[in-house]
Amino acid sequence: MVVAHSVLGPARARLATVVQQPSPCVRVDPVRTCIGCRERAAKSELLRVTAGSDADGRPAVVPDPTATAPGRGAHVHPTTRCYDLAVRRRAFGRALRSDPGLSSTPVGDYLASAITR
C-alpha cells in the first residue's frame, strides 16, 4: 500500500510502503527439485536418497524414506519414470557429489516393492 503523493509528497510516498508479511498460521512445505524430471515439488511428495552401502557393503545410492539419514541427499519422485530418467542422466552421482558410477539398484528395488504394495 502506497500513501498518495498529495499527502506526503513523492519522496516520502516511496518510503511509506508497507511490506505485507505472510500469515503466521499458514505453513508452507519446503520445495525440492526431482533429479529425474527436474520438476519442483513439495518435499513430502518426493523420496530422499543418500549415498550409503548396499547389502554387500559396496557404495550405492540408498533410499531414505524417513529423510533422517545424515549427509547430502537428493530427491526423486517415487515413480519408475523419474528413477529411469535419473539413471539415464547419471544424476545420482552428480547430485550426491560422489562417484558417478554409484550403483542405484537399492533405490530401484525399493520403488519396485513400493509399487507392488
C-alpha positions as CSV (number, residue, x, y, z in Angstrom):
1,M,0.0,0.0,0.0
2,V,1.5,3.3,-1.0
3,V,0.3,6.6,0.5
4,A,-0.9,9.2,-2.1
5,H,1.7,11.7,-3.3
6,S,-0.5,14.6,-2.5
7,V,-0.5,13.8,1.2
8,L,3.2,13.2,1.8
9,G,5.0,14.2,-1.4
10,P,6.7,11.9,-3.9
11,A,9.9,11.3,-1.8
12,R,8.1,10.4,1.4
13,A,5.5,8.3,-0.5
14,R,8.2,5.9,-1.7
15,L,9.3,5.5,2.0
16,A,5.8,4.9,3.2
17,T,5.3,1.5,1.6
18,V,4.0,-1.3,3.8
19,V,5.5,-4.7,3.4
20,Q,2.9,-7.5,3.9
21,Q,4.1,-10.4,6.0
22,P,2.7,-13.9,5.4
23,S,0.3,-15.1,7.9
24,P,2.0,-16.9,10.8
25,C,-0.8,-19.6,10.7
26,V,-0.1,-20.7,7.2
27,R,2.5,-23.5,6.9
28,V,4.4,-23.8,3.6
29,D,6.1,-27.1,2.8
30,P,9.7,-26.9,1.6
31,V,10.1,-27.3,-2.1
32,R,12.7,-29.6,-3.7
33,T,13.7,-30.5,-7.3
34,C,13.4,-34.0,-8.6
35,I,16.7,-35.1,-10.0
36,G,14.9,-37.3,-12.6
37,C,12.4,-35.0,-14.3
38,R,13.8,-31.7,-12.8
39,E,10.3,-30.6,-11.7
40,R,9.8,-28.8,-8.4
41,A,7.5,-30.4,-5.9
42,A,6.8,-30.4,-2.2
43,K,9.4,-32.2,-0.1
44,S,6.7,-34.5,1.2
45,E,5.9,-35.8,-2.3
46,L,9.5,-36.8,-3.1
47,L,11.7,-39.7,-2.0
48,R,15.0,-38.7,-0.5
49,V,18.1,-40.8,-1.4
50,T,21.6,-40.7,0.1
51,A,24.9,-42.3,-0.6
52,G,25.3,-45.4,1.5
53,S,26.1,-49.0,1.0
54,D,24.2,-51.9,-0.4
55,A,23.6,-55.3,1.2
56,D,27.2,-56.4,0.2
57,G,28.8,-53.3,1.7
58,R,29.6,-51.7,-1.6
59,P,28.9,-47.9,-2.1
60,A,25.5,-47.3,-3.5
61,V,22.6,-44.9,-3.6
62,V,20.1,-45.9,-1.0
63,P,16.5,-44.7,-0.3
64,D,15.9,-42.7,2.8
65,P,12.0,-42.6,3.1
66,T,12.1,-41.0,6.6
67,A,14.5,-38.3,5.4
68,T,16.6,-38.7,8.6
69,A,19.9,-40.1,7.3
70,P,22.9,-37.9,7.8
71,G,24.8,-36.4,4.9
72,R,24.0,-35.0,1.5
73,G,20.7,-36.1,0.0
74,A,18.9,-35.8,-3.3
75,H,15.2,-36.1,-4.1
76,V,13.3,-38.0,-6.8
77,H,9.6,-38.7,-7.4
78,P,8.8,-42.2,-6.2
79,T,8.0,-43.4,-9.7
80,T,9.9,-45.6,-12.1
81,R,9.7,-42.9,-14.8
82,C,11.7,-40.4,-12.7
83,Y,14.0,-43.1,-11.4
84,D,14.8,-44.2,-15.0
85,L,15.4,-40.6,-16.1
86,A,17.8,-40.1,-13.2
87,V,19.7,-43.2,-14.1
88,R,19.9,-42.3,-17.8
89,R,21.1,-38.8,-17.0
90,R,23.6,-40.1,-14.3
91,A,22.0,-37.6,-11.9
92,F,22.6,-39.6,-8.7
93,G,26.3,-39.3,-8.6
94,R,26.2,-35.6,-9.6
95,A,23.5,-34.7,-7.1
96,L,25.2,-36.5,-4.3
97,R,28.7,-35.2,-5.3
98,S,30.1,-38.7,-5.3
99,D,31.4,-41.3,-7.7
100,P,29.5,-41.2,-11.0
101,G,29.4,-45.0,-11.2
102,L,27.5,-45.3,-7.9
103,S,25.0,-48.2,-8.1
104,S,21.4,-47.1,-7.8
105,T,19.9,-50.7,-7.6
106,P,18.7,-50.4,-4.0
107,V,16.5,-47.4,-5.0
108,G,15.1,-49.3,-8.0
109,D,14.4,-52.3,-5.7
110,Y,12.7,-50.0,-3.2
111,L,10.5,-48.4,-5.8
112,A,9.6,-51.8,-7.3
113,S,8.5,-53.1,-3.9
114,A,6.6,-49.9,-3.1
115,I,4.6,-50.1,-6.4
116,T,3.6,-53.7,-5.9
117,R,2.2,-53.0,-2.4
